[in-house]
């Protein structure tokens, strides 16, 4: 057990350095530079160099006690900045996943995305009707496939959330309910328990990548706030936020595709485990089986 706790302590120390110390130090340095330069001298590196030299030269003249207090205050500031950013991570997650409170902006975003999605679906259907399958050429099929790809890039099902990432998650929920009769709010925890290890590992890896992207993107908030007094910090914040957002989109795409695949491949396993499906049946559950499975799992709730 001692070796276990030693390894755990080492992992926690590495996590502290990665998530709190290094980004926190960078932000504290940026904040110190911003307060000395301001908007008027935002890019005056000679002024910053003089301020740095004055600070460094003044530190050795302090007593050991004062130096210790200053170093402790620096570490507390770095850690505090990291903890504050971690506390903001759920806010970033909610914004990106489109879990917004009801508001005119939210309704407008959802309606706008639905209009775009329906227009794209209608265009694909018109192309399929104009070019029947028995006489369709390869170029016509590529045009239809391109139209379908444009639809899927907007959303994999009719949009129901104000953001692209939110609609990726919403699409899995709608597909589970409309195709298989499964309410994922209640079904997913049970399905997770019967998934094979490799499936859980892949989904967990995608979720971990999304969590890491959220952690990166959340560091944009303090830099944007710092941008009020030093405009280069706002540019840094925009860059950090964009980087995290791009990574999060990729991770959510992987996570939702893997989750939908888990439904296709293993919903029958859950049905058999709960006695709803026949052990001799194959393939995903039918709509009727899924509805029975959902009713059983919900227990009247």
NUVO-985851 format. One record per residue (C-alpha): x, y, z; residue in one letter. Coordinates in steps of 0.5 Angstrom, whole numbers, plus 2048, in hexadecimal, padded with zeros to 3 digits. Layout:
! residues N
atom c1->X	c2->Y	c3->Z	residu->A
...
! end
This chain:
! residues 301
atom c1->800	c2->800	c3->800	residu->X
atom c1->806	c2->805	c3->801	residu->X
atom c1->808	c2->804	c3->7FA	residu->X
atom c1->801	c2->806	c3->7F8	residu->X
atom c1->801	c2->80C	c3->7FC	residu->X
atom c1->807	c2->80E	c3->7FA	residu->X
atom c1->805	c2->80D	c3->7F2	residu->X
atom c1->7FF	c2->811	c3->7F4	residu->X
atom c1->803	c2->817	c3->7F7	residu->X
atom c1->807	c2->817	c3->7F1	residu->X
atom c1->801	c2->817	c3->7EC	residu->X
atom c1->7FE	c2->81D	c3->7F0	residu->X
atom c1->804	c2->821	c3->7F0	residu->X
atom c1->805	c2->820	c3->7E9	residu->X
atom c1->7FE	c2->822	c3->7E8	residu->X
atom c1->7FF	c2->828	c3->7EC	residu->X
atom c1->805	c2->82A	c3->7E8	residu->X
atom c1->801	c2->829	c3->7E1	residu->X
atom c1->7FA	c2->82C	c3->7E3	residu->X
atom c1->7FC	c2->831	c3->7E8	residu->X
atom c1->803	c2->833	c3->7E9	residu->X
atom c1->806	c2->834	c3->7E2	residu->X
atom c1->7FF	c2->838	c3->7DF	residu->X
atom c1->7FF	c2->83C	c3->7E5	residu->X
atom c1->806	c2->83E	c3->7E5	residu->X
atom c1->805	c2->840	c3->7DE	residu->X
atom c1->7FF	c2->844	c3->7E0	residu->X
atom c1->802	c2->847	c3->7E6	residu->X
atom c1->808	c2->84A	c3->7E2	residu->X
atom c1->803	c2->84C	c3->7DC	residu->X
atom c1->7FF	c2->850	c3->7E2	residu->X
atom c1->805	c2->853	c3->7E5	residu->X
atom c1->807	c2->855	c3->7DE	residu->X
atom c1->800	c2->858	c3->7DC	residu->X
atom c1->800	c2->85C	c3->7E3	residu->X
atom c1->807	c2->85F	c3->7E1	residu->X
atom c1->805	c2->861	c3->7DA	residu->X
atom c1->7FE	c2->862	c3->7D9	residu->X
atom c1->7FB	c2->864	c3->7D2	residu->X
atom c1->7FF	c2->86A	c3->7D1	residu->X
atom c1->806	c2->867	c3->7D2	residu->X
atom c1->803	c2->860	c3->7D0	residu->X
atom c1->809	c2->85E	c3->7CB	residu->X
atom c1->80E	c2->862	c3->7CF	residu->X
atom c1->813	c2->85C	c3->7D0	residu->X
atom c1->819	c2->861	c3->7D2	residu->X
atom c1->814	c2->863	c3->7D8	residu->X
atom c1->812	c2->85C	c3->7DA	residu->X
atom c1->81A	c2->85A	c3->7DA	residu->X
atom c1->81B	c2->860	c3->7DE	residu->X
atom c1->816	c2->85E	c3->7E3	residu->X
atom c1->818	c2->857	c3->7E3	residu->X
atom c1->81F	c2->859	c3->7E5	residu->X
atom c1->81D	c2->85E	c3->7EA	residu->X
atom c1->819	c2->858	c3->7ED	residu->X
atom c1->81E	c2->853	c3->7ED	residu->X
atom c1->824	c2->858	c3->7F0	residu->X
atom c1->81F	c2->85A	c3->7F6	residu->X
atom c1->81D	c2->853	c3->7F8	residu->X
atom c1->824	c2->851	c3->7FB	residu->X
atom c1->824	c2->857	c3->7FF	residu->X
atom c1->81E	c2->855	c3->803	residu->X
atom c1->81F	c2->850	c3->809	residu->X
atom c1->81E	c2->849	c3->809	residu->X
atom c1->818	c2->849	c3->80C	residu->X
atom c1->815	c2->84E	c3->807	residu->X
atom c1->818	c2->84A	c3->801	residu->X
atom c1->814	c2->844	c3->804	residu->X
atom c1->80E	c2->848	c3->805	residu->X
atom c1->80E	c2->84A	c3->7FE	residu->X
atom c1->810	c2->843	c3->7FB	residu->X
atom c1->80A	c2->841	c3->7FF	residu->X
atom c1->805	c2->846	c3->7FC	residu->X
atom c1->808	c2->844	c3->7F5	residu->X
atom c1->806	c2->83D	c3->7F6	residu->X
atom c1->7FF	c2->83F	c3->7F9	residu->X
atom c1->7FE	c2->843	c3->7F3	residu->X
atom c1->800	c2->83E	c3->7EE	residu->X
atom c1->7FC	c2->839	c3->7F2	residu->X
atom c1->7F6	c2->83D	c3->7F3	residu->X
atom c1->7F6	c2->83F	c3->7EB	residu->X
atom c1->7F6	c2->838	c3->7EA	residu->X
atom c1->7F0	c2->836	c3->7EE	residu->X
atom c1->7EC	c2->83C	c3->7EC	residu->X
atom c1->7ED	c2->839	c3->7E5	residu->X
atom c1->7EB	c2->832	c3->7E7	residu->X
atom c1->7E5	c2->835	c3->7EA	residu->X
atom c1->7E3	c2->838	c3->7E4	residu->X
atom c1->7E4	c2->832	c3->7E0	residu->X
atom c1->7DC	c2->830	c3->7E1	residu->X
atom c1->7DA	c2->836	c3->7DE	residu->X
atom c1->7DE	c2->835	c3->7D8	residu->X
atom c1->7DB	c2->82E	c3->7D7	residu->X
atom c1->7D4	c2->831	c3->7D7	residu->X
atom c1->7D5	c2->836	c3->7D2	residu->X
atom c1->7D9	c2->832	c3->7CD	residu->X
atom c1->7D3	c2->82C	c3->7CE	residu->X
atom c1->7CE	c2->831	c3->7CD	residu->X
atom c1->7CB	c2->830	c3->7D4	residu->X
atom c1->7C8	c2->837	c3->7D4	residu->X
atom c1->7C3	c2->83A	c3->7D9	residu->X
atom c1->7BC	c2->83B	c3->7D5	residu->X
atom c1->7BD	c2->842	c3->7D1	residu->X
atom c1->7BB	c2->845	c3->7CB	residu->X
atom c1->7C3	c2->845	c3->7C9	residu->X
atom c1->7C2	c2->83D	c3->7CA	residu->X
atom c1->7BC	c2->83C	c3->7C6	residu->X
atom c1->7BE	c2->840	c3->7C0	residu->X
atom c1->7C5	c2->83C	c3->7C0	residu->X
atom c1->7C1	c2->836	c3->7C0	residu->X
atom c1->7BC	c2->838	c3->7BB	residu->X
atom c1->7C1	c2->83B	c3->7B6	residu->X
atom c1->7C5	c2->834	c3->7B6	residu->X
atom c1->7BE	c2->830	c3->7B5	residu->X
atom c1->7BD	c2->835	c3->7AF	residu->X
atom c1->7C4	c2->833	c3->7AC	residu->X
atom c1->7C3	c2->82C	c3->7AE	residu->X
atom c1->7BD	c2->82B	c3->7AA	residu->X
atom c1->7BF	c2->82F	c3->7A4	residu->X
atom c1->7C5	c2->82A	c3->7A3	residu->X
atom c1->7C0	c2->824	c3->7A4	residu->X
atom c1->7BB	c2->827	c3->79F	residu->X
atom c1->7C1	c2->828	c3->79A	residu->X
atom c1->7C3	c2->821	c3->79B	residu->X
atom c1->7BC	c2->81E	c3->79A	residu->X
atom c1->7BB	c2->822	c3->794	residu->X
atom c1->7C2	c2->81F	c3->791	residu->X
atom c1->7C0	c2->818	c3->793	residu->X
atom c1->7B9	c2->819	c3->78F	residu->X
atom c1->7BC	c2->81C	c3->789	residu->X
atom c1->7C1	c2->817	c3->788	residu->X
atom c1->7BE	c2->810	c3->78A	residu->X
atom c1->7C2	c2->80A	c3->78C	residu->X
atom c1->7C1	c2->806	c3->786	residu->X
atom c1->7C4	c2->80B	c3->781	residu->X
atom c1->7C8	c2->80F	c3->786	residu->X
atom c1->7CF	c2->811	c3->783	residu->X
atom c1->7D6	c2->811	c3->787	residu->X
atom c1->7D6	c2->818	c3->787	residu->X
atom c1->7CF	c2->819	c3->789	residu->X
atom c1->7D0	c2->814	c3->78F	residu->X
atom c1->7D6	c2->818	c3->791	residu->X
atom c1->7D2	c2->81F	c3->791	residu->X
atom c1->7CC	c2->81B	c3->796	residu->X
atom c1->7D2	c2->819	c3->79A	residu->X
atom c1->7D5	c2->820	c3->79B	residu->X
atom c1->7CE	c2->823	c3->79C	residu->X
atom c1->7CD	c2->81D	c3->7A2	residu->X
atom c1->7D4	c2->81F	c3->7A5	residu->X
atom c1->7D2	c2->826	c3->7A5	residu->X
atom c1->7CC	c2->825	c3->7A9	residu->X
atom c1->7D0	c2->820	c3->7AE	residu->X
atom c1->7D5	c2->826	c3->7AF	residu->X
atom c1->7CF	c2->82A	c3->7B1	residu->X
atom c1->7CC	c2->825	c3->7B6	residu->X
atom c1->7CB	c2->81D	c3->7B6	residu->X
atom c1->7C4	c2->81E	c3->7B7	residu->X
atom c1->7BF	c2->824	c3->7B8	residu->X
atom c1->7C3	c2->829	c3->7BC	residu->X
atom c1->7C0	c2->82A	c3->7C3	residu->X
atom c1->7C6	c2->82E	c3->7C6	residu->X
atom c1->7C9	c2->835	c3->7C5	residu->X
atom c1->7D0	c2->832	c3->7C3	residu->X
atom c1->7D3	c2->82D	c3->7BF	residu->X
atom c1->7D6	c2->829	c3->7C4	residu->X
atom c1->7D0	c2->829	c3->7C8	residu->X
atom c1->7CC	c2->826	c3->7C2	residu->X
atom c1->7D1	c2->821	c3->7C1	residu->X
atom c1->7CF	c2->81E	c3->7C8	residu->X
atom c1->7C8	c2->820	c3->7C7	residu->X
atom c1->7C8	c2->81C	c3->7C0	residu->X
atom c1->7CA	c2->816	c3->7C4	residu->X
atom c1->7C4	c2->816	c3->7C9	residu->X
atom c1->7BF	c2->817	c3->7C3	residu->X
atom c1->7C2	c2->811	c3->7BF	residu->X
atom c1->7C2	c2->80D	c3->7C5	residu->X
atom c1->7BA	c2->80F	c3->7C6	residu->X
atom c1->7B8	c2->80F	c3->7BF	residu->X
atom c1->7BB	c2->809	c3->7BC	residu->X
atom c1->7BC	c2->805	c3->7C3	residu->X
atom c1->7B7	c2->807	c3->7C7	residu->X
atom c1->7BC	c2->808	c3->7CD	residu->X
atom c1->7BC	c2->80E	c3->7D2	residu->X
atom c1->7C3	c2->80F	c3->7D3	residu->X
atom c1->7C3	c2->813	c3->7D9	residu->X
atom c1->7C1	c2->80D	c3->7DC	residu->X
atom c1->7C3	c2->807	c3->7D8	residu->X
atom c1->7CB	c2->80A	c3->7D7	residu->X
atom c1->7CD	c2->808	c3->7DE	residu->X
atom c1->7CB	c2->801	c3->7DD	residu->X
atom c1->7CD	c2->800	c3->7D6	residu->X
atom c1->7D4	c2->803	c3->7D9	residu->X
atom c1->7D4	c2->7FD	c3->7DD	residu->X
atom c1->7D4	c2->7F8	c3->7D8	residu->X
atom c1->7D8	c2->7FB	c3->7D3	residu->X
atom c1->7DF	c2->7F7	c3->7D2	residu->X
atom c1->7E5	c2->7FA	c3->7D4	residu->X
atom c1->7E8	c2->7FC	c3->7CE	residu->X
atom c1->7E1	c2->800	c3->7CC	residu->X
atom c1->7E2	c2->804	c3->7D3	residu->X
atom c1->7E9	c2->805	c3->7D2	residu->X
atom c1->7E8	c2->809	c3->7CC	residu->X
atom c1->7E2	c2->80D	c3->7CE	residu->X
atom c1->7E6	c2->80F	c3->7D5	residu->X
atom c1->7EC	c2->811	c3->7D0	residu->X
atom c1->7E7	c2->815	c3->7CC	residu->X
atom c1->7E4	c2->818	c3->7D2	residu->X
atom c1->7EB	c2->81A	c3->7D6	residu->X
atom c1->7ED	c2->81D	c3->7CF	residu->X
atom c1->7E7	c2->822	c3->7D0	residu->X
atom c1->7E8	c2->823	c3->7D7	residu->X
atom c1->7EF	c2->825	c3->7D5	residu->X
atom c1->7ED	c2->82A	c3->7D0	residu->X
atom c1->7E8	c2->82D	c3->7D5	residu->X
atom c1->7EE	c2->82E	c3->7DA	residu->X
atom c1->7F2	c2->831	c3->7D4	residu->X
atom c1->7EC	c2->836	c3->7D2	residu->X
atom c1->7EA	c2->838	c3->7D9	residu->X
atom c1->7F1	c2->83B	c3->7D9	residu->X
atom c1->7EE	c2->840	c3->7D4	residu->X
atom c1->7EA	c2->844	c3->7DA	residu->X
atom c1->7EF	c2->847	c3->7DE	residu->X
atom c1->7F3	c2->849	c3->7D8	residu->X
atom c1->7ED	c2->84D	c3->7D5	residu->X
atom c1->7EC	c2->850	c3->7DC	residu->X
atom c1->7F3	c2->852	c3->7DC	residu->X
atom c1->7F2	c2->855	c3->7D5	residu->X
atom c1->7EE	c2->85B	c3->7D8	residu->X
atom c1->7F4	c2->85E	c3->7DB	residu->X
atom c1->7F9	c2->85B	c3->7D6	residu->X
atom c1->7F6	c2->859	c3->7CF	residu->X
atom c1->7FC	c2->854	c3->7CD	residu->X
atom c1->7F9	c2->84F	c3->7D2	residu->X
atom c1->7F2	c2->84F	c3->7CE	residu->X
atom c1->7F5	c2->84D	c3->7C8	residu->X
atom c1->7F9	c2->847	c3->7CC	residu->X
atom c1->7F2	c2->846	c3->7CF	residu->X
atom c1->7EF	c2->845	c3->7C8	residu->X
atom c1->7F4	c2->841	c3->7C6	residu->X
atom c1->7F4	c2->83C	c3->7CC	residu->X
atom c1->7EC	c2->83C	c3->7CC	residu->X
atom c1->7EC	c2->83A	c3->7C4	residu->X
atom c1->7F2	c2->835	c3->7C5	residu->X
atom c1->7ED	c2->831	c3->7CB	residu->X
atom c1->7E7	c2->832	c3->7C7	residu->X
atom c1->7EA	c2->82F	c3->7C0	residu->X
atom c1->7ED	c2->829	c3->7C5	residu->X
atom c1->7E6	c2->828	c3->7C8	residu->X
atom c1->7E2	c2->828	c3->7C2	residu->X
atom c1->7E7	c2->822	c3->7BF	residu->X
atom c1->7E6	c2->81F	c3->7C6	residu->X
atom c1->7DE	c2->81F	c3->7C6	residu->X
atom c1->7DE	c2->81D	c3->7BF	residu->X
atom c1->7E2	c2->817	c3->7C1	residu->X
atom c1->7DE	c2->816	c3->7C8	residu->X
atom c1->7D7	c2->816	c3->7C5	residu->X
atom c1->7D9	c2->812	c3->7BF	residu->X
atom c1->7DC	c2->80C	c3->7C3	residu->X
atom c1->7D6	c2->80D	c3->7C8	residu->X
atom c1->7D1	c2->80C	c3->7C2	residu->X
atom c1->7D5	c2->806	c3->7C0	residu->X
atom c1->7D4	c2->803	c3->7C7	residu->X
atom c1->7CD	c2->804	c3->7C6	residu->X
atom c1->7CD	c2->800	c3->7BF	residu->X
atom c1->7D2	c2->7FA	c3->7C1	residu->X
atom c1->7D0	c2->7F9	c3->7C9	residu->X
atom c1->7C8	c2->7FB	c3->7CA	residu->X
atom c1->7C7	c2->7F4	c3->7C9	residu->X
atom c1->7CB	c2->7F2	c3->7CE	residu->X
atom c1->7C8	c2->7F6	c3->7D3	residu->X
atom c1->7C1	c2->7F4	c3->7D1	residu->X
atom c1->7C3	c2->7ED	c3->7D2	residu->X
atom c1->7C6	c2->7EE	c3->7D9	residu->X
atom c1->7BF	c2->7F1	c3->7DB	residu->X
atom c1->7BB	c2->7EC	c3->7D8	residu->X
atom c1->7B8	c2->7F0	c3->7D3	residu->X
atom c1->7BB	c2->7ED	c3->7CD	residu->X
atom c1->7BC	c2->7E6	c3->7CA	residu->X
atom c1->7C3	c2->7E3	c3->7CB	residu->X
atom c1->7C2	c2->7E0	c3->7C4	residu->X
atom c1->7C1	c2->7E7	c3->7C1	residu->X
atom c1->7C6	c2->7EB	c3->7BD	residu->X
atom c1->7C7	c2->7F2	c3->7BC	residu->X
atom c1->7C5	c2->7F9	c3->7BF	residu->X
atom c1->7BF	c2->7F9	c3->7C3	residu->X
atom c1->7B8	c2->7FA	c3->7BF	residu->X
atom c1->7B4	c2->800	c3->7C1	residu->X
atom c1->7AF	c2->7FC	c3->7C5	residu->X
atom c1->7B5	c2->7F9	c3->7C9	residu->X
atom c1->7B8	c2->7FF	c3->7CA	residu->X
atom c1->7B1	c2->802	c3->7CD	residu->X
atom c1->7B0	c2->7FC	c3->7D1	residu->X
atom c1->7B8	c2->7FD	c3->7D4	residu->X
atom c1->7B7	c2->804	c3->7D5	residu->X
atom c1->7B0	c2->803	c3->7D9	residu->X
atom c1->7B4	c2->7FD	c3->7DD	residu->X
atom c1->7BA	c2->802	c3->7DF	residu->X
atom c1->7B5	c2->808	c3->7E0	residu->X
atom c1->7B1	c2->804	c3->7E6	residu->X
atom c1->7AC	c2->809	c3->7E5	residu->X
atom c1->7B0	c2->80F	c3->7E6	residu->X
! end
